[in-house]
Amino acid sequence: MRETWRMLRGRRDLRLVLSAGVISLSGDWILTIGLIYHVYAVTGSTVASALTMASSFAPQVLLGAVAGVFADRWDRRRTMIVTDLLLAAGLLPLLLVHSAAQIWIVFAVMFAEGAIQQFFSPAEQAMVPRLVADEELLAANALNGQVSNVSRLAGSALGGILAAAGGIVAVTLIDAGSFVASAAFLGLVRTSGRTAPRGPSGASVRAKLTLVGTELRDGLRLSTRNKVLRALMIFALVTSVGEGIMSTLFTPFVEHVLHGSPQDLGFIVAAQAVGGIAGGMFAAASSRRLRASRLLCYGAIVFGLIDLAIFLYPIGFVAVWPAIVGMIIVGLPGALTLAGLITLFQRNSDDSYRGRVFGAISAVEGVTVLAGTLGAGYLSRAVGIIPVLAIQGGGYVVAGLVMLIWLTDSAGPPADAGEDGQAGDLDGEPVGQASLAREMPAIT
């Protein structure tokens, strides 16, 4: 743990990026909890809740891969600052929502916010490896996971309270302010976010579009050619269906299955952050001894099994407190899974291709999240909330087992990168040669 704090003390820009993340993600959690509860309270419809989340996920399908191309072309630091400011301004129309007749404004705003967010996420993921040495990368990603958990802990609990007390106006203004504060912190970062210029200056619009299309194809080709990146694609495909289901049905699960209040919803969601903080501290402190692939595989399996227990216990016993305990426990493997996943992605993609690879994986994830979101709203009417939610836990167990097989070569344990220790596939082939090329948080 001392090494982790020593790294933080010596990495000023990492501290700034993490601080920006804590602020903006806390605001996001406040808005997410408050908005989902408000929409469901006003409409009483799981379909409306599904459409709210689908509106934010749809741009990931449409723009995820393309946004990754621009993350490799534009200054990454500047991209994050501009998107933060646009995200703040884009929330303001939510202040006009007062009844079910105006819910369409929520859908429109969530779609616009999701579209803008697509340009932030690949820029951030491509920027982090520039802030630390390679041997510090797993620890940095674990700390970045801590940002998400601290934000969840603070924002989720406040979201339920503010939704009940101040309604949609309060949660909207707080989230908008958090984006402005985040942009201010990122403005103090000194590490360059510039990328190598691509294409001749003064090229025609047609030539530039052709170049963008070429780079997009290169990123997609790299994502399917590299063994580890292909594995991450499969992981995203399997687990993202469950994430869409969870985002849609967790609020109805708490209200109708557990008979909980808005405050209970906030506390249950925040509870996962407690275990997540412990998991993040463990991953950061043990980063030099743990393999990222092991964290991903075993973390996903345990995460899924605990989620199944959370969703199924109300069949025999209805109370809120077991869900809170279960969410605390599941936070530990959740944090380990996330740290392993992001580190594998970063180590197996070259800096000049990192935005495109992230964008490609994000687009795949978006398709399946959207499918899970829309399917959950309708399927829950036919078979009930609990059976549909169980798909989420089962998906993580299956995905973890698939990764355990896929990422394990004949020589032994799961591998993280090429044989030379640099980014590459499991055969040691380097990635990113010349021949190749923060959405709303889910409640999980």
N, C-alpha and C positions, 0 to 999 in steps of 0.2 A: 504494500500500500504506500510505503514511503516513496518508492520509485514513481508511482502515479502522481503523487503530489509534487514531486520534484519536476516531473515532466510539465505539469501545469504551470508551476512557477516559472519555468524557462520558456514557455510557449505563450507569449502575450496574445498573438493573433488567434490561437486556439481558444484561449479564455474568452476573447471577444465574440467569436463565432458561437461558442457554447452559451454565453450570456444572452446573445440575440435569440438563440433558439428557445431558451427557457421562457423569455418574455412572450415571443410570438406564439409558441405552442400552448402556453397557458391561456392566452386569449382565444386560441382556436378551440381548446377543450371547453372553455366557458360557453362559447358560441354553439359548439356542436351539441352539448348536453341541453342547453337552453332551447335551441332551435328545434331539435328533434322532439323534445317534450312539448313545445308550443304547437308544432304542427299536429302532433297526435292528439293533443288536448282540444284543439280547435276543430279538427275534422273527425276524430275518432276512427280513423282509417289506417290500417297497416299499409294499404296501397299508397296513400299519400306520403307516409313515412318512407316507403320504398322509393317513390319518385323523388323525394327530397335528396336522398343519398345518391340515387342514380344520376341526378342532375350534376352532382359534383364529380362523379366517377366517369361520366361519358366523355369529357374532354381528354381523359387519360387514354382512351381508346383512339380518339381522333387525332390527338396532337402529341402523345407521349414520345413516339419515335422521332417525329419531326423536331420537337423541342430539343431532343438530345443532340441533333445535328448543330443547332445554333449554340448550344452550351459549349461545343467544341470550336465555335467560330467567334463568339463574343467574349469580351472580358467577363470572367465568371463573377468576380466581386461586384462589378457594376451591375451585372444582370440581377444578382440577388437584391441589391439595394432598390433598383427600379421596380422589380416585381413586388417587393414589400410595400412600396408606396402605392402602386396600382391596386394591390389587394386591399389596402386601407380605404381607398376611395370607392372601390367597387362594392363595399358592404353597405354604404349609406342608403341605397334604396330600400333596404330592409326596414328602415324607420317608417315606411309607408304602409306596412302590413298590420292591419288591425282586425281582420276577420277572414273567414274561410274563402270569401270571394276574392281575396287578394293573395291567396297562397301561390298563384302563378308567379308573383314577384319573387318569392323564395326560390322557386325552381330556376328562374332566369338568373338571379344573383349567384346561386350555387354553381350554375353552369359557367358563368363568367369567371368566378373565383377559381374554379377547377381548371379552366383554360390558362389563366395567368400562372397558377401554381405549377403547371407543367414545365415552365421555363426556370423556376427556382430550384426544384429538386435535383435535376441532373447537374446544374451548375454547382450546387452545394456538395453533392457527392464527389464530383470531380475536383473540387477545391480542397477538401479535407486532407488528401494525401500530400498536398503541398505544404501543409502546416506542421507536419511531423516527419521524423525519420521512419523508414519502413518497419524497423523493429518495434516502433511505438504505435503502429497503425491499429492493431487490435485493441490496445488500451484506449486509444483515441476514440475508436468506434464504440467501445463499451461506455466511455464517458458520454458520448453523444446519445447513447441509449438512456443514460441517466437523465439527460435533458428531457427526453420524452417522458420518463417516469415521474420526475419532479413536477413537470408541467401537468401531467395527468392527475397527480395527487392534489395539486393546488387548484387547477382549473376545473376538474370534474366536480369536486365538492362545492366549489363556488358556483358552478354552472347551475346545479339544481336549486341552490338557494336563491341566486339572482333571477332565475326563470320564474320562481314563485313570487319574488318580491318586486322585481322591476320589469319583468316581461322581456319582450324581444328588443325593446329600446336599450335597456341596460346592457345586455349581452353583446349587442351590435357595437355600441360605442366603445366598450372595453376592448373588444377584439380589434377594432380599427386603430385604437390608440396603441395596442401592442405591436402592430405592424410598423407604425411610425417609429416607435422606440427601437425596434429591431433594426430598422434601416439606419438609425443613428449609430448604433454599435458597430454595424458592418462598415460604416463609413470610416471608422477608426482603424480598420485592418490595414496593415502595411504590406503584407504579402501580395505580390502581383497576381492578378487574376487573368492577365493577358494570355491569349493563345496565339499560335503561329498563324500569320495571314494565309488565307486560302484563295487561290485564283488570282489572276492579274487584276490590278486596280483599273477602274474604268471599263470593266467588262459590261456587256449588254445585260439587260434584265433576263433575257432568254438564256444567256450563257451562265448567269448566276443561278438560275433555277435548275438548269441542267446539272451544275456542280453540286447543288444541294441534293438533288435526286441521287447522284452518284454516291455521295457521302452517306446518304441514308441507306442505300443498298449495301455499302461496305460495312456499316455498323450492324445491320441485320445479318449479313453473311458471317461476320466475326462472331456474333452471338450464338450462331448455330454450329459453327465449325469447332470452336473451343469446347473441350469436353466438360470443364467445370461450368462454363457459362451455359451450356446446354442443360446441365443438371439444374442450375438455378432457374432456368426457364420452366422446366418441369415442376419444380417446387412452387413457383409462382402460379402456374396453371392449377395445381391441385389445391393449394391453400387459399387462393384468392376467392374461389367460390364461397368458401366458408366465411371469409371476411365480409363479403357482401351480405350474406345471410345474417351474420352477427350485427352488422350495422343497422339492418332493417328491423330485426325482431327482438333485440335485447331490451328496448324500452317496453314493448308489449309483454315480454317475459317477466320483467320486474313488476309491472302494474297488474297484469291479469293472472299470472301464474303464482307470483310470490305475494301479490296484494301489497306492494310497496308504494311509497310516496315519491314525489320528485326528489326529495332530499335523500331517500334511500337509493334511488338510481345514481345520484351523484357520488354517494359514499361507496357503493358497490364498485363502480367504475374506477374510483380513486384508489380503492383497496389494492388493485393489481399493481399500482405504482410502488407500494411498500415492498412487496417481494421483488419487483423489478429493480428497485434501488439496491437491494441486497445482492441480486444477481449481477448487476452492473459493476458493483464494487468488487465482487469475486472475480469477474472476468477481467477487469482492469488490473487487479493485483496479480493475477495468475497468467497474464497475457503472454509472458515469455515461456511458459511451460505448457500451455494448452494449444491444441490445433484448432483452427477456425472451423474446419470441416467436422470435427467431433462435436463442437458446440452446436453446430447447425443440426446434425443428425439426431443426436441424443436429446438435445433440447426440444426439438419439434415433437418427438415421440412422447416425452413426459408431458409437454404442454397439452397435447391432444388428449391424453388420458385424464388429466385433471379437469380439462374443459368438459369432457363427457360426464364426469362425476358432478360437476356444477349443474349441468343441464338436466340430468336425470334424477337427482335426489328429490325434487318436488313431487315425483310420482308417489312417493311414500310419506313425505314429510314436508309440509309447507311452512316455511319461515324465511326471513331475510338473512339472519346471521350466518347460516352455513355458506350462503353465496359470498358474503364478505370474507369469510375465512378462506374459502376456495380461491377467490380472486387474489388474495395475498400470496397464497402458495403458488399459484400459476404464474405469478409475476417473475419468479426466479428463473424457470426454464425459458420463459418468454424473452427475458433480457439476454440470456446466453444465446438463444437462437438468432436474435437480431444481430448481435455482435458478430457471430460467425458468418451470417449471411452477407452483411455489408463488407466485411473484410475479404471474403472470398471473391466478391465482385470486384473490389478495388485492386486486389493483387493479381487478378487474371485479366486485366484490361489496361492497356497502355494509356498514359495521360492524354495523348492526342485523340484517343478513341473513347475515352471513358464516358463522356456525355452521351454519345450515340449508343453505346452498349446499355447504359442505364435507361435511356429512352426506349430502347427495344424491349427490355425486360418489363419496363413500366407499362408499355402498350399491351403486352401480353397479359399482364396482371389486370389491367383495366378492363379487358374484354371479359375475363372470368368474374371479376368483382361485379361488373354490371349484370352479368347473367345471374349471379347469385342474389343480387339485390332485387332484381325484378322477379325472379322465380320465387323468392321467399315471400314476397307480398301476396302472391296468388296461391302458392302451394300451402301456406300456413292455414288458409281458409279451408282447404280440403282435408288436411291430415292433422292440423293442430300445430302449435308453436314448438313444443318440446321435440317432436320427431324431426322437424326441419332443422332446429338448432343443433341437434346431435350430429348432423352432417359436418358441421364445422370442426368439432373435436375429432371425429373419425378421419377427416381429411388431413389433419396434421399428423396423426399417427401413420397413415399411409404414406404421406410425403416424406416423413422422417425415415421410414423403412426403405423407401425407394432411393433416397439420397445415400443411405448407409451402403446399399449395394452398388449404386452408380459411382460413388466417389471412392470406393475401396478397390485398389488394384490388387493384382495377385501377390504383390510383395508384402502386403500388410495393411496398416491402418489407413484411414482416409487421408488424402493428400490435400495440400493447400495451393501449391503452385508448381512451376516447373522444377526439374532436377537441379537447375543452376541457382535456385532460390529466387529467380525473378519471375515476373508474371508470365505464365505460360500454361499449356494444357498438361495433362498428366503424363504425356510422353516427353515433356521437356521442350516442346516447340514454343518459341517466343511468340507473344501476341502483339498485334498492332504494327506489323510490318507494312511497307508501302503498298503491298499487293492487296491489303484489306483496309478496310477502313479501321413541396410539402403539402400536399393535399390535405383535405380535411382529415383529421385522424380517425381511424376506425376504432370502434369499441370492441376490444378483444381481450 
